[in-house]
Amino acid sequence: MTTILVVDDEPNILELAKLYIEQEGYRVEGVGNGNDALSRLDTAKPALVVLDLMLPDINGFEICRQIRKKSDVPILMLTARKEDIDKIVGLELGADDYLTKPFNPRELVARIKAILRRYQAGLRPGQAIEVGNLRIDSSQREVTIDGQPLTLRTKEFDLLATLAQNLGIVLTREQLLDMVWGTDYYGETRTVDIHINHVRDKISGSNASIETVRGIGYKMVLKSQAVTS
């Protein structure tokens, strides 16, 4: 049975989340602090983590950072604050989505299911793509530059592969959200910008480039073909 780890120090939130998530056939592990969350991650091996930002011992940002050092498990972050900076920092650290408190428990379940569908589907295996010295092998989900492997998170890989498959074609942020995150994604186009920046840094040693087309979106080109937009 698929396990969901819910991390929140409010007992009523844990109970509500447990009730609605288990109704959908998932198993729920609930913990109330960061240290328990990190230890339970290894034993429960959850398919997804619902992570509150404000916890009594370790804040959600630090937990997210520590999880990402050793796992690519999807993370849905909960925040009681509506400031965009919290959402942006969470995405920067590797969270897959966020939900602002108070929330409708049905929306929580819908987001969990949507994230799991996207994560489990991933990118369909296919022929390896080569853009200059950058090689993207979808069947093995491996990326190399001159034969040297790169480490990319799930959505970073999918974003890179999507741009490479559409070499030279401008894709809007909305198109990239649909193609990489799925049409049922609830987040903002800012998510695309954050992931683009991460991918750019990681492929900087290659002769492939992700160009910004102002007011529209992004395209991948060979650096020899790059033109300032």
BATOR-332476 format. One record per residue (C-alpha): z, x, y. Coordinates in steps of 0.2 Angstrom, whole numbers, padded with zeros to 4 digits, always signed. Layout:
N
ZXY
...
END
This chain:
229
+0000+0000+0000
-0004+0006+0017
+0011+0012+0027
+0013+0010+0046
+0027+0020+0054
+0035+0011+0069
+0045+0022+0081
+0055+0012+0094
+0074+0012+0099
+0074-0006+0102
+0080-0016+0086
+0071-0032+0092
+0055-0023+0094
+0056-0015+0077
+0060-0032+0069
+0046-0041+0078
+0033-0027+0074
+0039-0027+0055
+0038-0045+0054
+0020-0047+0060
+0013-0031+0053
+0020-0035+0035
+0012-0052+0036
-0005-0043+0036
-0001-0034+0020
+0005-0017+0027
+0021-0008+0023
+0032-0004+0038
+0044+0011+0040
+0054+0008+0056
+0064+0022+0065
+0074+0022+0081
+0072+0040+0087
+0060+0055+0088
+0069+0066+0075
+0069+0053+0062
+0050+0049+0066
+0045+0068+0063
+0055+0069+0047
+0048+0052+0040
+0031+0057+0044
+0031+0070+0030
+0039+0058+0017
+0031+0041+0021
+0014+0048+0025
+0009+0034+0036
-0009+0028+0039
-0004+0025+0057
+0010+0028+0069
+0016+0016+0082
+0025+0027+0094
+0036+0021+0109
+0035+0033+0124
+0054+0032+0129
+0066+0037+0115
+0084+0043+0116
+0081+0060+0110
+0063+0066+0111
+0051+0057+0122
+0035+0050+0114
+0024+0063+0123
+0033+0078+0114
+0033+0068+0097
+0014+0065+0099
+0011+0084+0103
+0021+0089+0087
+0012+0077+0076
-0005+0083+0082
+0000+0101+0077
+0000+0096+0059
-0008+0079+0057
-0023+0069+0063
-0014+0052+0059
-0019+0039+0071
-0006+0036+0085
-0004+0019+0095
+0007+0023+0109
+0019+0010+0117
+0024+0011+0135
+0035+0000+0146
+0027+0008+0162
+0010+0002+0169
+0006+0019+0177
-0011+0026+0172
-0004+0043+0171
+0007+0039+0156
-0009+0032+0147
-0019+0047+0152
-0006+0060+0147
-0004+0051+0130
-0023+0051+0127
-0024+0070+0132
-0011+0074+0119
-0020+0065+0106
-0015+0047+0105
-0029+0035+0099
-0024+0020+0110
-0009+0013+0120
-0001-0004+0123
+0010-0009+0137
+0027-0018+0135
+0030-0032+0134
+0016-0036+0122
+0010-0050+0111
+0014-0045+0093
-0003-0052+0087
-0012-0040+0099
-0001-0026+0092
-0008-0030+0074
-0026-0032+0081
-0025-0015+0088
-0018-0007+0072
-0032-0015+0062
-0045-0010+0074
-0039+0008+0074
-0038+0009+0055
-0056+0002+0054
-0063+0015+0065
-0053+0029+0058
-0057+0024+0040
-0075+0021+0043
-0077+0038+0053
-0095+0044+0055
-0107+0040+0040
-0111+0056+0030
-0129+0063+0034
-0139+0078+0036
-0131+0092+0046
-0137+0093+0064
-0140+0110+0073
-0141+0112+0092
-0144+0130+0095
-0130+0140+0086
-0119+0124+0085
-0120+0116+0068
-0112+0099+0064
-0110+0094+0046
-0106+0076+0045
-0104+0075+0026
-0091+0089+0026
-0085+0084+0044
-0086+0102+0049
-0092+0111+0065
-0097+0129+0066
-0103+0141+0080
-0113+0155+0073
-0104+0151+0056
-0087+0151+0063
-0077+0135+0061
-0070+0124+0075
-0055+0113+0074
-0059+0095+0081
-0049+0079+0080
-0057+0064+0072
-0064+0056+0088
-0069+0073+0095
-0080+0076+0080
-0087+0058+0080
-0091+0060+0099
-0099+0077+0097
-0109+0071+0082
-0115+0056+0092
-0121+0066+0107
-0130+0078+0095
-0138+0064+0086
-0145+0059+0103
-0150+0076+0110
-0156+0075+0127
-0153+0056+0129
-0141+0050+0142
-0127+0039+0134
-0116+0028+0145
-0097+0028+0144
-0098+0010+0137
-0111+0015+0124
-0100+0030+0118
-0085+0018+0117
-0095+0006+0106
-0103+0020+0095
-0087+0031+0093
-0072+0020+0095
-0080+0003+0090
-0084-0013+0099
-0067-0019+0096
-0059-0005+0106
-0047-0011+0119
-0045+0004+0130
-0054+0011+0146
-0069+0022+0148
-0057+0035+0154
-0054+0039+0136
-0072+0045+0134
-0070+0057+0149
-0054+0064+0142
-0062+0067+0125
-0078+0074+0133
-0067+0087+0142
-0059+0092+0125
-0075+0094+0116
-0083+0104+0130
-0069+0117+0129
-0071+0118+0111
-0089+0121+0110
-0090+0132+0126
-0094+0147+0115
-0110+0139+0109
-0127+0137+0118
-0125+0118+0117
-0119+0109+0133
-0113+0092+0137
-0120+0087+0154
-0112+0074+0166
-0125+0062+0173
-0117+0056+0188
-0113+0037+0189
-0121+0035+0171
-0113+0045+0157
-0116+0060+0147
-0130+0069+0137
-0131+0085+0126
-0143+0098+0129
-0146+0116+0125
-0139+0127+0139
-0156+0134+0143
-0162+0116+0147
-0146+0111+0157
-0149+0104+0174
-0136+0100+0187
-0135+0081+0189
END
